[in-house]
Amino acid sequence: MDKLILDGMGGDNAPAAIVEGAVKALKDDKNLYLIITGRENEIKAELAKYKYDTSRIEIVDCPDVIGMNDSPTEAVRNKQSSLMAAYWMLKKEDDICGLVSAGSTGAIIAGGQLILGRIRGIKRPALCPAIPNVNNGVTLLCDCGANAECKPVMLCQFAVLASAYAQAGFNKTNPKVGLLNNGTEEHKGDPLRQETYKYLSEMQGINFIGNVEGRDINYGDVDVVVADGFAGNVALKSIEGCAKMILATMKKQFTSSPAALIGAMFMHGAIKRMKKGLDFDKYGGALLLGLKKVVVKSHGSSKPASIANSIKNALSIYRNGLIPKVEDMLAKVDLDNLIPVNNE
Amino acid sequence: MDKLILDGMGGDNAPAAIVEGAVKALKDDKNLYLIITGRENEIKAELAKYKYDTSRIEIVDCPDVIGMNDSPTEAVRNKQSSLMAAYWMLKKEDDICGLVSAGSTGAIIAGGQLILGRIRGIKRPALCPAIPNVNNGVTLLCDCGANAECKPVMLCQFAVLASAYAQAGFNKTNPKVGLLNNGTEEHKGDPLRQETYKYLSEMQGINFIGNVEGRDINYGDVDVVVADGFAGNVALKSIEGCAKMILATMKKQFTSSPAALIGAMFMHGAIKRMKKGLDFDKYGGALLLGLKKVVVKSHGSSKPASIANSIKNALSIYRNGLIPKVEDMLAKVDLDNLIPVNNE
């Protein structure tokens, strides 16, 4: 039995969507055991709506909920909140393998750093979503918001973290790593990019293919895109906005005339498949990489299917040994030797 | 008669697409006079394919062409190239109002800075494309690649430049200006963003609405998005890649079954209108703002219609007084007083 802990109160649709997603995940995986933290009476009321295996679910009553506007450091101090209580259990109990939360990103990062703790040697955790690409696969974008300011050593570690994720999460054997830059030539970018380029080129065990541009995230041939959290966040959200605009434009045009409406009926299946191919939630949230255990941040607006996917994702990468893989790769890379301390 | 100068040899499809676009632009605007720089015999051979008003076109023979791989500073030294010869004429001849080129971005920026020169007080020119948004309008993204590293004063000037462009190019009376950041809260981002936020809030004549995120470029309610050239470039190219992926996925799905094919026939008009709404070239290239005259960079892969649009765009913003508008706004803003010299 693999034990996961689920923040029952995180996200816009909590606890209803969280509980429904949890029940779905329990049905899909017979070796999953779930601990849900949150307001026991609310969660029980939701659970009462479904049939499920009661021996594989457990509720830990937490009276408090972190609001989306609470400051992350304040949030960490409240041990009674569903998220921080989950982090404390995750830290203390060896047999819990990971955490899923749709709560505030800032609080999830703060709790990860301050309660659970980082893998030995890792400077900062990083957020890493899997973004659909034109090859019917995904591109991992790391970091996309945890660290607005970065140093070269952090970007090099993001390459390690996301390469391990590409292996453990998506079965890539030698994932291609690109550095997000404003052009593909070696000399491109600011000093941060130029230095990082040099170190990434020399790193053992990293399949560095050079600089990549924003367009390569969706339309290139790269598995891992390394970015500081500022640029990664800009890229991720620009892509989200573009996809939303195009789908809105499509909807408007496809209902704009009787002919288009008839056409849309014929194309129902194709449109559905297309939307599925573009579903950013399909891969189950973003990983918060660099921590001692698997932590998955599900989108704040997650519906039950996204929660179930996040749970499935967390379980699968735990089983595929994400954390030992990161430790192995870090040892091989030997960043301390590669990067002078004053350039870290 | 308004005189424009056109780089006849810039871009992947030169001179054929440039000449065809020029002829189209001459037909569309009876008050346009065009000077085309480049290899005279090649340009004449292309011109011979069309009927046009020979009294409104002139060729200046330039034997050299700047390659996409030539370094910009090398390129500037070659006065015989179609682009740099055009810049020298633009600088020297008062009655030429602007330049259009589909050549290398680096060379266009270098020539603009080193030959034509900046508007008095402007620290650096900035590239500013118009990006389609969900409201059937455009969002101006400034800078998107000319300056990988920026200081607050530069970002403040980009706000002035793009606000003037929104007025002269798109008839916006009080354009909304947002600062591209990794979140909307006031304290978000690195010190560059935090300082710039403060100055933008205090600037006279700028309608600053606060921080915006990547998604607001396509899907928000903002006219001008201010960014350093690195983040702006990442955003622009992420959007390009996303749009390409979605159109490719659509094409694949819409030809995936007989039903979808029939549907696509019915939807032909709607699909065409949708693609037109998403056409990034519709607004005629990116402006290189901050120079003494109007300079438009057309996409390297520009087809004749894009070249014609770039010419139309250059002409229209010249006629609407872009340069005097920038000078007026700069004088009102009085950045020298607002920003301490050591924070520039």
Interface residues (C-beta under 8 A of the other chain):
Chain A: P132 N133 V134 G145 A148 E149 L180 N182 G183 K188 G189 D190 E213 G214 R215 D216 I217 N218 Y219 G220 A227 G229 F230 A231 N233 V234 A235 L236 K237 S238 I239 E240 G241 C242 A243 K244 M245 I246 A248 T249 M250 Q253 F254 S256 S257 A259 A260 I262 G263 A264 M265 F266 M267 H268 G269 A270 I271 R273 M274 G277 L278
Chain B: P132 N133 V134 G145 A148 E149 L180 N182 G183 K188 G189 D190 E213 G214 R215 D216 I217 N218 Y219 G220 A227 G229 F230 A231 N233 V234 A235 L236 K237 S238 I239 E240 G241 C242 A243 K244 M245 I246 A248 T249 M250 Q253 F254 S256 S257 A259 A260 I262 G263 A264 M265 F266 M267 H268 G269 A270 I271 R273 M274 G277 L278
